[in-house]
Amino acid sequence: MTEPLFREDAYLAECEARVVAITEDGGIVLDRTVFYPTGGGQPGDSGTLSWDGGECWIVTAVKGDQPGEIAHTPREGEALPPVGATVKAALNWPRRLRHMRMHTALHLLSVVIPLPVTGGSINHEKGRLDFDMPEPPEDREALEARLKALIAADHPVSSEWISDDELEANPGLVKTMAVKPPMGQGRVRLVRIGAGEGTVDLQPCGGTHVRSTAQVGAVSLGKIEKKGKQNRRVTLLIDD
């Protein structure tokens, strides 16, 4: 397994690691990493791996062939580090930080639009959630104002773990209709926005987030588009 350092500290931008395998597709498997692998609507991280005598650019990270394994996909034609080598894994930090900001913002969007989520995706420029929303929102400006107020309130963002059984006993924690959180490992990670009685959101999530809502920064609602009979897609933009 690859130790997912991002799971405990999403602000860790680099680490030393050891190459344990090269996959058939040329993916580089490390014993530990700061690279988030594609999943849950969040893209895999990009960045570099460097070692004594070489460096390669990583275009993305993905889940490997074995459970818990993370493979780092190099740019085509790049040199690969030898198995057993010690490497420095360094993120394209500005891109990752924007993913973190957007991911937290989308959790807040699911608060201001309290409807079942049918899909979603994130990139470093914009993100979107699809909702089971037969009719369009009556007051778009009010939604945007409430979202910005939640961001400005500077709620802490934290994570915790519950057992599979606890999640089964609390199905209301799951907002997504089509995709259920991964289970079978005995525990599920939750992301909490707020604390105690001031909690504004709590849901299963394996992605990376900022430490507080104020760090999301400036955002605005983009298009609200009809997608099918009952689905509507709500786009969110980072306004840097």
C-alpha positions as CSV (number, residue, x, y, z in Angstrom):
1,M,0.0,0.0,0.0
2,T,1.0,3.6,-0.5
3,E,0.8,5.7,2.6
4,P,-1.6,8.7,1.7
5,L,0.1,11.6,3.5
6,F,-2.5,14.0,2.0
7,R,-5.2,12.3,4.1
8,E,-3.8,13.6,7.3
9,D,-2.2,16.9,6.1
10,A,-3.5,18.3,2.8
11,Y,-1.0,21.2,3.1
12,L,2.0,18.9,2.8
13,A,3.4,19.9,-0.6
14,E,6.4,17.5,-0.8
15,C,7.9,14.4,0.8
16,E,10.6,11.9,0.4
17,A,9.6,8.4,-0.6
18,R,10.9,5.1,-2.0
19,V,10.0,3.6,-5.4
20,V,8.4,0.2,-4.8
21,A,7.2,-0.7,-8.3
22,I,6.7,0.4,-11.9
23,T,3.3,-0.7,-13.2
24,E,2.7,-2.2,-16.7
25,D,1.5,1.2,-17.8
26,G,4.6,2.9,-16.6
27,G,3.1,4.3,-13.4
28,I,5.5,4.9,-10.5
29,V,4.3,3.4,-7.2
30,L,5.8,4.9,-4.1
31,D,5.6,3.7,-0.5
32,R,4.2,7.1,0.5
33,T,3.0,10.2,-1.3
34,V,1.5,13.7,-1.1
35,F,-0.2,13.1,-4.6
36,Y,-3.9,12.7,-4.4
37,P,-5.1,10.1,-6.9
38,T,-8.1,10.7,-9.2
39,G,-11.4,9.9,-7.4
40,G,-14.6,11.3,-6.0
41,G,-14.8,13.9,-8.8
42,Q,-11.4,15.4,-7.8
43,P,-8.5,15.2,-10.4
44,G,-5.2,13.5,-9.6
45,D,-2.4,15.8,-8.6
46,S,0.5,16.8,-10.9
47,G,4.0,17.7,-10.0
48,T,7.5,16.2,-10.1
49,L,9.5,13.3,-8.8
50,S,13.2,13.9,-8.5
51,W,16.1,11.6,-7.5
52,D,19.8,11.4,-7.7
53,G,20.5,11.9,-11.4
54,G,17.0,12.5,-12.7
55,E,13.6,14.1,-12.6
56,C,10.3,13.5,-14.2
57,W,7.1,15.4,-14.5
58,I,4.0,13.7,-13.2
59,V,0.8,14.5,-15.1
60,T,-1.6,12.8,-12.7
61,A,-1.9,10.2,-10.0
62,V,-4.3,7.3,-10.1
63,K,-5.3,4.4,-8.0
64,G,-3.0,1.4,-8.7
65,D,-3.6,-2.2,-9.5
66,Q,-3.5,-3.3,-5.9
67,P,-5.8,-2.1,-3.1
68,G,-4.4,1.1,-1.5
69,E,-1.8,1.5,-4.2
70,I,-1.2,5.0,-5.8
71,A,0.5,5.2,-9.2
72,H,2.1,8.4,-10.5
73,T,1.7,8.8,-14.2
74,P,4.8,10.4,-15.9
75,R,4.6,12.6,-19.0
76,E,5.2,10.5,-22.1
77,G,8.9,10.0,-22.8
78,E,10.1,11.0,-19.3
79,A,12.9,9.0,-17.6
80,L,11.7,6.8,-14.8
81,P,13.4,6.3,-11.4
82,P,14.7,2.8,-10.6
83,V,12.8,0.6,-8.2
84,G,14.3,1.1,-4.8
85,A,15.4,4.7,-5.4
86,T,14.6,7.5,-3.0
87,V,12.7,10.3,-4.6
88,K,11.4,13.7,-3.7
89,A,7.7,14.0,-4.6
90,A,6.7,17.6,-5.0
91,L,3.2,18.9,-6.0
92,N,2.2,21.5,-8.5
93,W,1.0,23.3,-5.4
94,P,-1.0,26.2,-6.9
95,R,-3.1,23.7,-8.9
96,R,-3.7,21.5,-5.8
97,L,-4.6,24.4,-3.6
98,R,-7.3,25.5,-6.1
99,H,-8.7,21.9,-6.0
100,M,-8.8,22.1,-2.3
101,R,-10.6,25.5,-2.3
102,M,-13.1,24.3,-4.9
103,H,-13.8,21.0,-3.1
104,T,-14.6,22.8,0.1
105,A,-16.8,25.3,-1.8
106,L,-18.8,22.5,-3.4
107,H,-19.5,21.0,0.0
108,L,-20.9,24.4,1.0
109,L,-22.9,24.6,-2.3
110,S,-24.6,21.3,-1.2
111,V,-25.6,23.1,2.0
112,V,-27.2,26.1,0.3
113,I,-28.9,23.8,-2.2
114,P,-30.2,21.0,0.2
115,L,-31.2,18.6,-2.6
116,P,-29.8,15.1,-3.5
117,V,-26.6,15.3,-5.5
118,T,-26.5,13.3,-8.7
119,G,-23.0,14.0,-9.8
120,G,-20.1,16.4,-9.6
121,S,-16.6,17.3,-10.7
122,I,-13.7,19.6,-9.8
123,N,-10.9,21.3,-11.7
124,H,-8.6,24.1,-11.0
125,E,-10.8,26.7,-12.7
126,K,-14.3,25.7,-11.9
127,G,-16.4,22.9,-10.4
128,R,-20.0,21.7,-10.6
129,L,-22.6,19.7,-8.8
130,D,-25.6,18.1,-10.4
131,F,-28.8,18.1,-8.3
132,D,-32.1,16.3,-8.4
133,M,-33.8,19.7,-9.0
134,P,-37.0,19.6,-11.2
135,E,-37.4,23.4,-11.1
136,P,-34.7,26.1,-11.3
137,P,-33.9,28.1,-8.1
138,E,-36.2,31.1,-7.7
139,D,-33.5,33.4,-6.3
140,R,-30.0,32.8,-7.7
141,E,-28.7,35.9,-6.0
142,A,-29.8,34.7,-2.6
143,L,-28.1,31.4,-3.1
144,E,-24.8,33.1,-4.0
145,A,-25.1,35.5,-1.1
146,R,-25.7,32.6,1.4
147,L,-22.7,30.7,-0.1
148,K,-20.5,33.7,0.3
149,A,-21.7,34.2,3.9
150,L,-20.7,30.6,4.8
151,I,-17.3,31.1,3.3
152,A,-16.8,34.4,5.1
153,A,-17.9,32.9,8.4
154,D,-14.5,31.1,8.6
155,H,-15.8,27.8,9.7
156,P,-13.1,25.2,10.5
157,V,-12.8,22.2,8.2
158,S,-11.7,18.9,9.7
159,S,-11.9,15.2,9.1
160,E,-12.9,12.2,11.3
161,W,-13.6,8.5,10.8
162,I,-16.6,6.3,11.5
163,S,-17.1,2.6,11.0
164,D,-19.0,1.1,8.1
165,D,-21.7,0.1,10.5
166,E,-22.1,3.7,11.8
167,L,-22.5,4.9,8.2
168,E,-25.1,2.3,7.5
169,A,-27.0,3.5,10.6
170,N,-26.8,7.1,9.4
171,P,-27.7,7.1,5.7
172,G,-28.6,10.8,5.8
173,L,-24.8,11.6,5.9
174,V,-24.6,10.5,2.2
175,K,-25.8,13.3,-0.1
176,T,-24.9,11.6,-3.5
177,M,-27.6,9.5,-5.1
178,A,-25.6,7.5,-7.6
179,V,-22.2,7.1,-5.9
180,K,-21.9,5.7,-2.4
181,P,-18.7,6.2,-0.4
182,P,-16.2,3.3,-0.5
183,M,-16.9,0.8,2.2
184,G,-15.4,-2.6,3.1
185,Q,-12.2,-1.3,4.7
186,G,-14.0,-1.1,8.1
187,R,-14.1,2.7,8.3
188,V,-15.2,5.7,6.3
189,R,-13.7,9.2,6.3
190,L,-16.0,12.2,7.0
191,V,-15.3,15.8,6.3
192,R,-16.9,18.3,8.8
193,I,-17.4,22.0,8.2
194,G,-17.9,23.8,11.4
195,A,-17.6,22.3,14.9
196,G,-20.1,20.9,17.5
197,E,-23.4,22.6,17.4
198,G,-22.0,25.0,14.8
199,T,-21.5,22.2,12.2
200,V,-22.9,23.3,8.9
201,D,-22.0,20.2,6.9
202,L,-20.8,16.6,7.6
203,Q,-20.5,14.0,4.8
204,P,-18.3,11.2,3.6
205,C,-15.3,12.4,1.5
206,G,-11.8,11.2,0.7
207,G,-10.7,14.4,-1.0
208,T,-8.5,17.3,0.1
209,H,-9.8,20.5,1.6
210,V,-8.7,23.8,3.0
211,R,-8.5,24.2,6.8
212,S,-11.2,26.8,7.0
213,T,-13.9,28.2,4.8
214,A,-12.4,31.6,4.6
215,Q,-9.5,30.0,2.7
216,V,-11.9,29.2,-0.1
217,G,-11.7,32.8,-1.1
218,A,-13.8,34.5,-3.7
219,V,-16.3,32.4,-5.7
220,S,-19.4,33.0,-7.8
221,L,-22.1,30.9,-9.3
222,G,-21.8,30.1,-12.9
223,K,-24.4,28.6,-15.2
224,I,-27.4,26.7,-13.9
225,E,-28.3,24.3,-16.7
226,K,-31.0,21.7,-17.2
227,K,-29.6,18.2,-17.6
228,G,-32.3,15.7,-18.2
229,K,-35.9,15.6,-16.8
230,Q,-35.1,16.5,-13.2
231,N,-31.4,17.2,-13.1
232,R,-29.8,20.6,-13.0
233,R,-26.1,21.4,-13.2
234,V,-24.8,24.2,-11.0
235,T,-21.3,25.5,-11.9
236,L,-19.1,27.3,-9.4
237,L,-16.2,29.6,-10.3
238,I,-13.1,30.6,-8.4
239,D,-12.9,34.4,-8.9
240,D,-9.1,35.0,-8.6
